[in-house]
Amino acid sequence: KFAFGPSRLPSYASFAFMIRLQTVALRKQGRLMRYISHAASLDELKSLSAVKAQPVFVFFTASWCQPCRDTTPHLEDISSKFEGPFLKMAQVDVNDLPDAAREFGVDSVPYFVVLRDGHVVERLAGHSPKDIADVAEKHAVAFQKLQEESR
């Protein structure tokens, strides 16, 4: 039984220690999720897909969108499998960044784009989790091959 009040709140140090223990446990189980970054501006989103950088898989969402909320666990799974040196993942709330939604032609959510060298190379609207994972994997594998060939 937990009771929270001013004198019963855990200290920052104990909270940080608990987070570290959970991270270690999840890493040992192979379940540590990568962080899907939330773009704070259109410029930040564009800078993620700089020339010669890995592809960026962008998820356009809205807080009121139930299909978007249903898709989020699948995206976290995709992120844990593919995000890293060969793929970045970003999330954009169309209510917070309407300019980004207009720039990328988003007319419904959930909506996905893959950016490469500053350009949209693929678009998806309302697809199944398997389709979304296949597209993420395709672009991550293609970039990995490109990196290996350039060595």
Salt bridges, closest charged atoms under 4 A:
ASP77 OD2 - LYS81 NZ 3.30
ASP99 OD1 - ARG102 NH2 2.46
GLU103 OE2 - LYS46 NZ 3.37
GLU122 OE1 - LYS138 NZ 2.79
GLU122 OE1 - HIS139 NE2 2.80
ASP131 OD2 - HIS127 ND1 3.44
ASP134 OD2 - LYS130 NZ 2.90
